[in-house]
Amino acid sequence: MAVVLTVLVLFLAGFLAGFILLVMGAINFDFSNSEIPPGVNQPAKLRIIHITLICTAVVGKIFENIGICTQVSFVRYMQGRKTLGADPKLFIKDLRFEKVPVRIYQPKAPSASQRRGVMFFHGGGWVFGSLETHEKLCRFIARESESVVVSVRYRLAPEHKYPAAYEDCLNATQHFLQHLEHYGVDPARVIVCGDSAGGNLAAAVSQTLAGRSDLPKLRAQILIYPGLQALDFNLPSYQQNRGVPLLFRERAAFYMLQYLNGNATNLEEVLEGSHIPVDIKLNYRKWVNPNNIPEKFKVRGYKPRVLLDCTTEVFEKVKRFCEPTLCPLLAEDTIIQQLPESFILTCEYDVLRDDGLLYKKRLEDNGVRVTWYHLEDGFHGIINSFNSDWLSFPAGK
């Protein structure tokens, strides 16, 4: 018995030592490969959040290696384990809109008129994120704007590839628009809203519904640091913020490929720009072009890149990057012209900053009214920190 206990203790000690080494190695890798710019307010908080995310990923990888669960499922579990209690000001209910799970938030206070309606699509790179990760934000929106908010639990990659997430968001939105009277919502005041990947989905849904005459017209779209294209991962913001938490350049491309194909086998080609033929790039050059980005956003060391061609084999795997329902920045002018009034939020220290800037220009060039708000000290994911107690950031609030 003593021998067994000794072996067990040694095993656990070895496992713990290995675990600590892995975590320390990951943290060391983080410090050597990441950069928190001096312009970020309260950088120590951002570093703590980033290290926490890295530790979660490392533990998930260990569990995956010993056969307990996948890394992705562990990270999702850790993200969604916090549950909030009842809200004194809101009715909150889980429903299904056309088989799509949603959570609806309705103000309890009586209203003399019909309320606004908000379709909300959470971020998380199409791989992570849930109703729970954006619960505080959706409650806040519903309370402060006295709106009916519908948060959509769309299917996630890599289990469910494109266009699953887009289809879920579209179907849920169509259902809501067809049943507004049931929720006391004004048909003339419905918006779509999303952050990051959710901003991508909001833009795609807005474009799809723009020409529909059988449904109420959307009042507006709110795009919070959206990812809108996958043709060029070497735009100024991708170069300048490539190692800034919470979204590295490589991870942005990785998530796009996970959503598209369920794997990231062509990551290197996508990063260097050898995944789309030159003639197709030139066709979209009028829209995806560093020249369309104001010069003040290029001063932090941007270097223009030459266009690289690609092999037929690689393009065959990623050609759907040219579909506007995946990359809304590539939609034709006839679609853009029909879009509702838009709000776009960008962050200076975010690889996706220029996607928002390019889309802002496209909307304005096509006569769409745009309200643009730029967080000079903001970073990707900052909106989720608005109510995180001591880990909150002024810009997030």
KEBAKOL-994986 format. One record per residue: x negated, y, z negated of N, C-alpha, C in turn; residue in three letters. Coordinates in steps of 0.1 Angstrom, whole numbers, padded with zeros to 4 digits, always signed. Last residue first. Example, Ala and Ser with C-alpha at 12.3 -4.5 7.8 and 13.67 -1.06 7.14 Angstrom:
// residues 2
-0128-0022-0071-0137-0011-0071-0129+0000-0079ser -0132-0057-0078-0123-0045-0078-0132-0033-0078ala 
***
This chain:
// residues 397
+0162+0510+0207+0174+0516+0201+0179+0527+0210lys +0139+0507+0222+0149+0498+0223+0162+0503+0218gly +0123+0529+0213+0127+0529+0227+0139+0519+0229ala +0117+0521+0187+0125+0533+0189+0131+0533+0204pro +0122+0486+0179+0114+0496+0186+0123+0508+0189phe +0122+0462+0152+0129+0471+0162+0119+0481+0167ser +0114+0446+0132+0108+0444+0145+0115+0452+0156leu +0130+0450+0110+0117+0456+0110+0109+0454+0123trp +0159+0446+0129+0154+0450+0116+0140+0456+0118asp +0167+0444+0156+0159+0433+0150+0152+0437+0137ser +0182+0458+0175+0187+0456+0162+0180+0444+0155asn +0167+0460+0198+0173+0472+0194+0178+0470+0179phe +0154+0440+0212+0148+0443+0199+0156+0455+0192ser +0164+0436+0237+0167+0426+0227+0162+0430+0213asn +0152+0456+0251+0166+0458+0247+0170+0448+0237ile +0127+0448+0259+0128+0457+0247+0142+0458+0242ile +0120+0433+0281+0126+0426+0270+0129+0435+0258gly +0090+0450+0290+0101+0441+0294+0106+0433+0281his +0087+0482+0274+0082+0470+0279+0093+0460+0282phe +0084+0519+0272+0091+0506+0272+0084+0494+0278gly +0076+0544+0272+0069+0536+0263+0076+0522+0262asp +0094+0555+0290+0079+0558+0292+0071+0548+0283glu +0121+0543+0305+0115+0543+0292+0099+0544+0293leu +0143+0560+0325+0130+0553+0325+0124+0554+0311his +0173+0557+0342+0167+0560+0329+0154+0552+0328tyr +0195+0570+0366+0182+0562+0364+0177+0567+0350trp +0224+0566+0383+0218+0572+0371+0206+0563+0367thr +0234+0571+0416+0226+0564+0407+0222+0572+0394val +0258+0567+0441+0254+0575+0430+0246+0567+0420arg +0248+0560+0474+0254+0554+0461+0249+0563+0450val +0237+0566+0499+0248+0574+0494+0255+0569+0481gly +0215+0553+0506+0228+0548+0512+0240+0555+0506asn +0195+0563+0491+0194+0565+0506+0207+0561+0513asp +0203+0552+0466+0204+0567+0469+0203+0570+0484glu +0197+0525+0470+0210+0530+0467+0212+0544+0470leu +0169+0526+0475+0178+0520+0485+0193+0525+0483arg +0159+0537+0451+0158+0544+0464+0168+0539+0474lys +0167+0516+0434+0172+0530+0431+0171+0538+0444lys +0150+0496+0443+0165+0495+0445+0172+0509+0443tyr +0125+0506+0436+0128+0504+0450+0143+0503+0452leu +0128+0506+0408+0125+0519+0415+0129+0517+0430leu +0131+0479+0402+0142+0488+0399+0140+0501+0407gly +0107+0469+0411+0119+0464+0417+0131+0474+0414asp +0089+0482+0394+0090+0487+0408+0102+0481+0415asp +0092+0468+0369+0095+0483+0370+0098+0487+0385arg +0085+0443+0363+0096+0445+0372+0100+0459+0374leu +0064+0445+0346+0061+0440+0359+0072+0443+0369val +0062+0472+0325+0070+0461+0329+0067+0457+0343asp +0059+0498+0312+0050+0487+0310+0057+0474+0313tyr +0081+0515+0318+0068+0518+0323+0059+0505+0323glu +0113+0502+0327+0103+0504+0316+0089+0506+0323cys +0145+0513+0338+0132+0507+0341+0123+0510+0329thr +0179+0509+0345+0169+0511+0335+0156+0505+0339leu +0205+0522+0364+0193+0514+0364+0183+0518+0353ile +0238+0523+0373+0228+0527+0363+0217+0517+0363phe +0260+0533+0400+0250+0524+0394+0241+0530+0383ser +0291+0530+0417+0281+0538+0410+0272+0529+0401glu +0292+0501+0440+0298+0511+0431+0287+0519+0424pro +0285+0496+0475+0283+0494+0461+0288+0505+0452leu +0285+0500+0502+0298+0498+0496+0297+0496+0481gln +0259+0502+0511+0267+0514+0511+0280+0512+0504gln +0249+0476+0509+0245+0486+0499+0254+0498+0499ile +0261+0465+0533+0265+0460+0519+0261+0471+0509ile +0248+0479+0552+0262+0479+0553+0268+0474+0539thr +0220+0474+0548+0226+0487+0544+0241+0487+0544asp +0216+0440+0534+0217+0450+0545+0223+0463+0541glu +0194+0430+0507+0207+0431+0514+0207+0442+0524ala +0171+0428+0493+0170+0425+0507+0184+0426+0514leu +0175+0430+0466+0169+0442+0473+0169+0440+0488leu +0185+0406+0457+0194+0416+0461+0188+0428+0468pro +0177+0375+0461+0169+0387+0460+0177+0399+0466cys +0199+0358+0461+0187+0355+0452+0179+0368+0450leu +0216+0370+0478+0222+0365+0466+0211+0360+0456thr +0199+0375+0500+0202+0386+0491+0209+0381+0478pro +0173+0354+0509+0187+0355+0507+0190+0366+0497glu +0146+0349+0509+0151+0360+0518+0166+0361+0517cys +0141+0327+0494+0138+0340+0488+0143+0352+0496phe +0144+0306+0510+0157+0312+0505+0154+0324+0496arg +0119+0297+0516+0126+0306+0526+0138+0312+0520lys +0103+0280+0503+0107+0292+0496+0115+0302+0505val +0097+0258+0519+0101+0255+0505+0106+0268+0498lys +0089+0269+0543+0101+0260+0542+0106+0258+0528glu +0065+0281+0536+0077+0289+0538+0090+0281+0538phe +0048+0258+0535+0051+0266+0523+0064+0274+0525val +0049+0250+0562+0053+0241+0551+0056+0248+0538glu +0039+0271+0577+0053+0267+0578+0058+0258+0567thr +0018+0292+0558+0020+0280+0566+0035+0278+0566thr +0014+0328+0561+0017+0316+0554+0019+0304+0563cys -0006+0358+0559+0004+0350+0565+0005+0337+0557asp -0009+0388+0540-0013+0375+0543-0002+0367+0549leu -0017+0422+0541-0006+0412+0543-0012+0399+0547leu -0038+0436+0516-0035+0433+0530-0024+0422+0530val -0028+0459+0490-0033+0446+0494-0029+0444+0509arg -0039+0488+0471-0031+0482+0481-0037+0468+0486pro -0042+0490+0437-0050+0488+0448-0041+0481+0459lys -0037+0511+0408-0031+0503+0419-0040+0502+0431tyr -0044+0525+0384-0053+0515+0390-0047+0506+0401gly -0022+0542+0376-0029+0533+0367-0036+0522+0374arg -0008+0556+0395-0021+0562+0390-0029+0552+0381val +0016+0550+0406+0005+0543+0411-0009+0547+0405lys +0036+0566+0398+0036+0553+0393+0025+0544+0398phe +0033+0589+0413+0030+0590+0398+0030+0576+0392lys +0043+0584+0438+0029+0583+0436+0025+0583+0421glu +0072+0563+0440+0066+0576+0438+0051+0575+0434pro +0075+0539+0465+0074+0541+0451+0067+0554+0449ile +0073+0533+0492+0086+0538+0487+0086+0541+0472asn +0049+0521+0495+0050+0535+0499+0063+0542+0495asn +0052+0495+0489+0047+0504+0479+0048+0518+0482pro +0082+0480+0498+0071+0487+0503+0065+0496+0492asn +0109+0467+0509+0099+0462+0499+0085+0468+0503val +0120+0482+0530+0126+0482+0517+0117+0478+0506trp +0106+0480+0553+0113+0493+0551+0119+0494+0537lys +0098+0454+0553+0088+0464+0549+0095+0478+0546arg +0111+0434+0564+0116+0439+0551+0108+0450+0546tyr +0096+0429+0586+0110+0432+0588+0116+0438+0576asn +0072+0422+0575+0073+0435+0582+0087+0439+0584leu +0079+0397+0565+0075+0407+0556+0076+0421+0562lys +0082+0384+0590+0094+0386+0581+0091+0397+0570ile +0056+0384+0599+0067+0391+0607+0079+0393+0599asp +0042+0369+0580+0040+0384+0582+0051+0390+0589val +0060+0346+0560+0054+0349+0572+0053+0365+0574pro +0054+0340+0526+0063+0345+0535+0056+0350+0548ile +0033+0333+0510+0045+0324+0510+0055+0328+0520his +0011+0347+0501+0009+0338+0514+0021+0328+0514ser +0008+0362+0478+0016+0367+0489+0015+0359+0502gly -0003+0353+0455-0012+0360+0464-0005+0366+0476glu +0020+0342+0443+0013+0352+0437+0004+0360+0446leu +0027+0322+0461+0036+0332+0459+0029+0344+0452val +0005+0305+0460+0008+0311+0473+0017+0323+0470glu +0007+0297+0433-0005+0304+0438-0002+0311+0451glu +0032+0282+0432+0030+0295+0424+0018+0303+0430leu +0044+0260+0443+0038+0270+0452+0035+0283+0445asn +0055+0246+0422+0044+0240+0430+0037+0250+0439thr +0074+0248+0401+0065+0259+0405+0053+0255+0413ala +0109+0238+0402+0094+0236+0399+0086+0248+0404asn +0133+0245+0410+0132+0236+0398+0118+0232+0395gly +0136+0263+0431+0133+0249+0434+0133+0239+0422asn +0146+0288+0419+0147+0284+0433+0146+0269+0436leu +0139+0288+0392+0153+0290+0396+0155+0286+0410tyr +0112+0284+0394+0120+0275+0387+0134+0276+0391gln +0104+0307+0408+0103+0294+0415+0111+0283+0407leu +0110+0326+0389+0116+0327+0402+0116+0313+0409met +0092+0318+0369+0106+0317+0367+0114+0318+0380tyr +0067+0324+0382+0070+0310+0378+0085+0309+0376phe +0068+0351+0385+0068+0343+0397+0072+0329+0394ala +0066+0358+0358+0077+0363+0366+0079+0354+0379ala +0043+0346+0350+0055+0341+0345+0067+0345+0353arg +0024+0362+0362+0025+0348+0366+0038+0342+0362glu +0028+0387+0349+0030+0386+0363+0032+0371+0367arg +0045+0383+0317+0033+0384+0325+0037+0382+0340phe +0064+0398+0295+0066+0391+0308+0053+0393+0316leu +0063+0414+0273+0066+0400+0271+0067+0392+0284leu +0027+0418+0275+0039+0411+0270+0052+0420+0271pro +0008+0424+0304+0016+0430+0293+0027+0422+0288val -0007+0416+0325-0009+0409+0313-0002+0416+0301gly +0002+0432+0346+0001+0418+0348+0000+0410+0335arg +0007+0459+0351+0013+0453+0339+0012+0438+0339asn -0004+0466+0375-0007+0474+0363-0004+0467+0350gln +0006+0448+0394-0008+0449+0392-0011+0455+0378gln +0033+0452+0392+0028+0439+0390+0013+0439+0387tyr +0035+0479+0398+0038+0475+0385+0034+0461+0382ser +0027+0479+0426+0019+0486+0416+0022+0481+0402pro +0031+0445+0439+0035+0459+0438+0027+0466+0427leu +0026+0418+0442+0015+0427+0440+0018+0442+0442asn +0046+0401+0449+0042+0401+0435+0029+0409+0432phe +0070+0403+0472+0057+0409+0469+0055+0410+0453asp +0093+0388+0474+0085+0389+0486+0071+0394+0482leu +0114+0387+0456+0103+0377+0454+0093+0377+0466ala +0135+0410+0438+0128+0405+0450+0117+0396+0447gln +0145+0419+0414+0154+0420+0426+0147+0415+0438leu +0150+0420+0380+0141+0414+0390+0149+0412+0403gly +0159+0450+0361+0162+0438+0369+0151+0433+0378pro +0162+0467+0336+0150+0461+0342+0152+0448+0350tyr +0196+0464+0339+0185+0467+0329+0173+0459+0332ile +0221+0478+0356+0210+0469+0358+0198+0473+0349leu +0254+0480+0359+0244+0484+0350+0233+0474+0351ile +0278+0492+0382+0269+0481+0379+0258+0487+0370gln +0313+0500+0382+0299+0503+0382+0291+0491+0380ala +0339+0492+0390+0337+0506+0387+0322+0510+0387arg +0348+0470+0416+0340+0473+0404+0338+0488+0402leu +0382+0468+0427+0368+0472+0429+0361+0474+0416lys +0402+0439+0424+0399+0453+0420+0385+0456+0423pro +0406+0419+0454+0403+0420+0440+0400+0435+0436leu +0408+0418+0481+0418+0411+0474+0416+0412+0458asp +0387+0429+0494+0399+0437+0493+0410+0431+0485ser +0352+0429+0491+0365+0422+0488+0377+0431+0487arg +0327+0440+0494+0336+0440+0505+0350+0433+0503gly +0316+0436+0468+0317+0450+0474+0327+0450+0485ala +0310+0412+0458+0324+0417+0456+0326+0430+0463leu +0283+0409+0464+0293+0399+0470+0307+0405+0469thr +0271+0430+0449+0271+0430+0464+0281+0421+0470gln +0277+0421+0423+0282+0434+0428+0282+0434+0443ser +0262+0397+0422+0277+0397+0421+0283+0409+0427val +0236+0408+0424+0241+0399+0434+0256+0398+0434ala +0235+0424+0401+0233+0430+0414+0239+0422+0425ala +0238+0404+0382+0248+0415+0382+0247+0422+0396ala +0215+0389+0386+0228+0383+0388+0239+0394+0390leu +0195+0408+0379+0195+0402+0392+0209+0396+0396asn +0202+0411+0352+0203+0422+0361+0203+0418+0376gly +0195+0386+0343+0209+0390+0343+0212+0402+0351gly +0168+0388+0345+0174+0379+0354+0189+0381+0354ala +0172+0419+0330+0162+0410+0336+0168+0401+0347ser +0206+0421+0320+0192+0425+0318+0183+0414+0324asp +0237+0434+0332+0228+0424+0329+0214+0429+0327gly +0271+0439+0342+0259+0444+0335+0250+0432+0332cys +0299+0453+0359+0290+0442+0357+0277+0447+0351val +0330+0468+0349+0316+0469+0353+0310+0455+0352ile +0362+0483+0354+0354+0470+0351+0340+0471+0357val +0384+0501+0357+0372+0504+0349+0365+0491+0344arg +0407+0496+0371+0398+0506+0377+0385+0509+0369ala +0421+0479+0355+0415+0474+0368+0405+0483+0374pro +0417+0478+0321+0421+0487+0332+0414+0482+0345asp +0428+0451+0301+0417+0458+0307+0422+0466+0320val +0442+0432+0286+0444+0447+0284+0434+0455+0290gly +0440+0406+0292+0431+0411+0282+0432+0426+0280tyr +0459+0402+0311+0459+0393+0300+0451+0399+0288his +0451+0419+0332+0463+0423+0324+0464+0415+0311glu +0430+0405+0345+0427+0417+0336+0439+0420+0327leu +0427+0383+0361+0435+0382+0349+0433+0393+0339his +0410+0387+0382+0423+0382+0386+0433+0382+0374gln +0386+0394+0370+0393+0404+0378+0407+0400+0381leu +0380+0369+0359+0383+0380+0350+0391+0391+0358phe +0375+0354+0382+0385+0350+0373+0390+0362+0364his +0352+0368+0391+0364+0368+0399+0376+0364+0391gln +0334+0363+0370+0338+0376+0373+0351+0377+0381thr +0331+0335+0373+0336+0340+0361+0341+0355+0363ala +0320+0334+0399+0333+0327+0396+0339+0333+0383asn +0295+0347+0395+0305+0352+0405+0319+0347+0401leu +0283+0331+0376+0286+0346+0373+0296+0351+0382cys +0281+0307+0390+0288+0308+0377+0292+0322+0374asp +0265+0315+0412+0279+0310+0414+0287+0311+0401glu +0241+0321+0399+0248+0331+0407+0263+0327+0409tyr +0234+0296+0389+0236+0307+0380+0244+0318+0387ala +0232+0280+0414+0241+0277+0403+0244+0289+0394ala +0219+0280+0440+0226+0292+0434+0235+0290+0422pro +0191+0274+0419+0198+0284+0427+0207+0277+0438tyr +0195+0245+0398+0188+0254+0407+0197+0264+0413lys +0195+0232+0367+0204+0237+0377+0198+0248+0386his +0171+0226+0354+0181+0216+0356+0191+0220+0367glu +0153+0247+0349+0152+0240+0362+0163+0229+0364pro +0181+0270+0350+0171+0262+0357+0161+0257+0346ala +0215+0270+0336+0201+0274+0336+0192+0264+0345leu +0248+0283+0341+0239+0272+0341+0224+0276+0343arg +0260+0310+0320+0258+0304+0333+0248+0292+0331tyr +0280+0322+0300+0270+0311+0298+0268+0304+0311arg +0286+0356+0298+0287+0344+0306+0276+0334+0303val +0307+0377+0280+0294+0372+0282+0294+0358+0288ser +0328+0404+0283+0328+0389+0286+0313+0385+0289val +0343+0428+0263+0330+0423+0269+0332+0408+0271val +0362+0456+0263+0364+0441+0263+0351+0436+0270val +0351+0484+0244+0354+0477+0257+0356+0462+0254ser +0341+0505+0228+0355+0501+0227+0360+0493+0240glu +0315+0511+0227+0322+0516+0239+0337+0512+0239ser +0308+0498+0203+0305+0513+0205+0312+0519+0217glu +0318+0471+0204+0322+0480+0194+0320+0495+0198arg +0306+0461+0228+0321+0461+0226+0325+0471+0216ala +0279+0466+0223+0285+0472+0235+0301+0472+0233ile +0276+0449+0200+0273+0464+0199+0280+0471+0211phe +0281+0424+0210+0289+0429+0200+0288+0444+0199arg +0259+0422+0228+0273+0422+0233+0283+0427+0223cys +0238+0422+0210+0239+0433+0221+0253+0434+0226leu +0242+0399+0195+0241+0413+0189+0244+0424+0199lys +0240+0379+0216+0252+0381+0208+0252+0395+0202glu +0220+0370+0231+0224+0384+0234+0237+0387+0226his +0215+0345+0222+0203+0354+0223+0208+0369+0225thr +0240+0333+0225+0235+0336+0212+0224+0346+0212glu +0243+0328+0252+0253+0337+0245+0247+0342+0232leu +0209+0328+0263+0222+0322+0260+0231+0332+0255ser +0176+0320+0275+0186+0329+0272+0200+0322+0271gly +0158+0305+0303+0161+0307+0289+0172+0317+0287phe +0159+0305+0331+0155+0293+0324+0159+0293+0309val +0163+0330+0341+0172+0319+0346+0169+0306+0339trp +0150+0348+0325+0143+0342+0336+0150+0330+0343gly +0165+0361+0307+0158+0349+0302+0151+0341+0314gly +0197+0379+0302+0184+0376+0308+0177+0364+0302gly +0233+0375+0307+0221+0376+0298+0208+0374+0307his +0258+0395+0319+0249+0383+0322+0236+0385+0315phe +0291+0406+0313+0277+0407+0309+0269+0393+0312phe +0315+0427+0323+0310+0413+0325+0295+0414+0322met +0337+0447+0306+0323+0445+0309+0320+0430+0311val +0364+0470+0309+0359+0456+0309+0345+0455+0313gly +0382+0495+0289+0372+0491+0299+0369+0476+0298arg +0417+0491+0282+0403+0493+0279+0394+0491+0291arg +0447+0511+0284+0440+0499+0288+0425+0502+0286gln +0457+0530+0255+0456+0527+0269+0448+0515+0272ser +0456+0530+0228+0468+0536+0235+0468+0534+0249ala +0447+0501+0210+0443+0511+0219+0456+0517+0226ser +0439+0489+0177+0449+0491+0188+0444+0502+0197pro +0409+0472+0169+0417+0484+0167+0427+0485+0179ala +0394+0450+0177+0406+0448+0169+0415+0460+0169lys +0379+0445+0209+0381+0453+0197+0394+0451+0190pro +0367+0414+0219+0378+0423+0221+0379+0432+0208gln +0346+0393+0237+0346+0402+0226+0357+0413+0228tyr +0342+0360+0248+0349+0373+0250+0350+0381+0237ile +0321+0339+0264+0324+0344+0251+0330+0358+0253arg +0324+0311+0287+0322+0325+0284+0326+0328+0269val +0317+0285+0309+0318+0289+0295+0316+0304+0294pro +0336+0279+0338+0323+0285+0333+0325+0289+0318val +0360+0270+0347+0350+0259+0342+0337+0265+0337lys +0372+0295+0350+0369+0286+0362+0358+0276+0358glu +0362+0304+0320+0367+0310+0332+0363+0302+0344phe +0368+0294+0288+0362+0290+0301+0369+0297+0312arg +0358+0308+0256+0367+0303+0266+0360+0298+0278leu +0354+0318+0223+0348+0311+0234+0359+0305+0243asp +0360+0351+0209+0365+0338+0212+0357+0331+0224lys +0365+0376+0185+0355+0369+0194+0360+0355+0196ile +0376+0407+0178+0381+0394+0180+0370+0387+0189phe +0359+0431+0157+0361+0424+0170+0368+0411+0168leu +0353+0442+0133+0359+0451+0143+0362+0444+0156lys +0341+0423+0116+0353+0429+0112+0360+0438+0122pro +0331+0393+0129+0329+0407+0130+0342+0414+0126asp +0318+0363+0114+0328+0370+0120+0325+0385+0120ala +0282+0357+0118+0295+0354+0113+0306+0362+0120gly +0258+0344+0142+0264+0355+0134+0278+0351+0129leu +0231+0322+0143+0245+0324+0145+0250+0335+0136thr +0202+0311+0156+0207+0321+0148+0222+0324+0152lys +0193+0294+0177+0197+0288+0164+0204+0298+0154arg +0183+0300+0202+0198+0301+0199+0202+0297+0186gly +0156+0297+0202+0161+0310+0205+0176+0312+0201gln +0153+0270+0195+0148+0280+0186+0154+0294+0189met +0164+0259+0219+0170+0256+0205+0166+0267+0195tyr +0147+0268+0238+0161+0272+0239+0167+0270+0225arg +0124+0254+0230+0124+0269+0230+0138+0274+0230val +0133+0227+0234+0129+0232+0221+0129+0247+0220phe +0137+0226+0262+0149+0225+0253+0145+0229+0239ser +0111+0231+0271+0121+0240+0274+0133+0239+0264val +0097+0208+0262+0093+0221+0257+0105+0231+0259gln +0119+0180+0254+0111+0188+0263+0108+0202+0257thr +0113+0159+0225+0122+0166+0234+0113+0174+0244cys +0095+0137+0217+0107+0141+0209+0117+0149+0218ile +0071+0129+0229+0084+0123+0233+0096+0127+0225gly +0048+0141+0226+0050+0129+0217+0064+0124+0219ile +0050+0162+0244+0039+0152+0246+0041+0140+0237asn +0071+0177+0233+0072+0171+0246+0062+0160+0248glu +0059+0186+0209+0071+0177+0208+0073+0170+0222phe +0040+0203+0221+0036+0191+0212+0047+0181+0212ile +0056+0222+0233+0047+0213+0241+0043+0201+0234lys +0068+0234+0211+0076+0227+0220+0068+0217+0229gly +0045+0245+0200+0052+0235+0192+0061+0227+0202val +0040+0264+0220+0030+0254+0217+0037+0242+0209val +0063+0280+0219+0060+0273+0231+0050+0262+0229ala +0060+0291+0194+0072+0283+0197+0069+0275+0209thr +0037+0306+0197+0037+0295+0188+0049+0285+0190cys +0046+0325+0216+0035+0315+0220+0035+0303+0210ile +0064+0339+0200+0069+0332+0212+0059+0322+0217leu +0046+0350+0181+0057+0341+0177+0063+0333+0189thr +0031+0366+0198+0025+0355+0191+0035+0345+0186ile +0051+0385+0204+0045+0377+0215+0038+0365+0209his +0057+0397+0180+0067+0390+0187+0061+0381+0197ile +0031+0408+0174+0037+0398+0165+0048+0390+0172ile +0028+0426+0194+0019+0415+0193+0024+0404+0185arg +0048+0444+0188+0049+0437+0201+0040+0425+0200leu +0038+0454+0164+0051+0447+0164+0052+0438+0177lys +0015+0467+0172+0014+0456+0164+0027+0447+0163ala +0024+0490+0187+0019+0478+0194+0017+0466+0185pro +0042+0514+0185+0041+0503+0175+0036+0490+0182gln +0047+0521+0219+0049+0525+0206+0049+0513+0197asn +0023+0520+0245+0034+0513+0238+0035+0518+0224val +0001+0532+0255+0013+0540+0256+0025+0533+0249gly -0020+0514+0255-0020+0524+0244-0007+0532+0244pro -0008+0481+0263-0013+0494+0267-0012+0504+0255pro -0020+0451+0256-0009+0460+0251-0014+0474+0253ile -0026+0423+0274-0030+0436+0272-0018+0444+0267glu -0040+0389+0276-0029+0399+0275-0034+0413+0271ser -0061+0372+0274-0054+0373+0287-0043+0383+0287asn -0070+0372+0248-0080+0374+0259-0073+0376+0272ser -0048+0367+0232-0056+0380+0231-0065+0382+0242phe -0040+0342+0242-0031+0354+0243-0039+0367+0242asp -0061+0326+0234-0058+0328+0249-0050+0340+0251phe -0056+0328+0207-0069+0333+0212-0067+0335+0227asn -0032+0314+0206-0032+0328+0202-0045+0335+0207ile -0040+0289+0215-0030+0296+0223-0031+0311+0219ala -0058+0282+0194-0063+0283+0208-0053+0291+0217gly -0040+0281+0173-0051+0292+0173-0057+0293+0187met -0025+0259+0181-0019+0272+0180-0029+0283+0180val -0045+0239+0182-0037+0243+0194-0031+0256+0193leu -0053+0239+0155-0063+0242+0166-0055+0246+0179leu -0029+0231+0143-0035+0244+0140-0045+0249+0151ile -0027+0205+0154-0017+0215+0156-0022+0229+0154phe -0050+0193+0143-0048+0194+0158-0038+0205+0161gly -0043+0194+0117-0055+0201+0121-0054+0203+0136ala -0020+0178+0117-0019+0192+0113-0031+0200+0118leu -0031+0153+0125-0021+0160+0133-0020+0175+0130phe -0049+0149+0104-0054+0150+0117-0044+0157+0126gly -0030+0146+0083-0040+0157+0083-0046+0160+0096ala -0016+0124+0092-0009+0137+0091-0019+0149+0090leu -0036+0105+0091-0029+0108+0103-0023+0122+0103phe -0043+0106+0064-0053+0109+0074-0047+0113+0087leu -0019+0096+0053-0024+0110+0050-0034+0114+0060val -0018+0071+0065-0008+0080+0068-0012+0095+0065leu -0041+0059+0053-0040+0060+0068-0030+0071+0072val -0032+0060+0026-0044+0067+0031-0044+0069+0046thr -0010+0043+0027-0008+0057+0024-0020+0066+0028leu -0023+0019+0034-0012+0025+0043-0011+0040+0040val -0038+0015+0011-0045+0017+0024-0035+0024+0034val -0019+0012-0008-0028+0024-0009-0035+0026+0004ala -0008-0012+0000+0000+0000+0000-0009+0013+0000met 
***
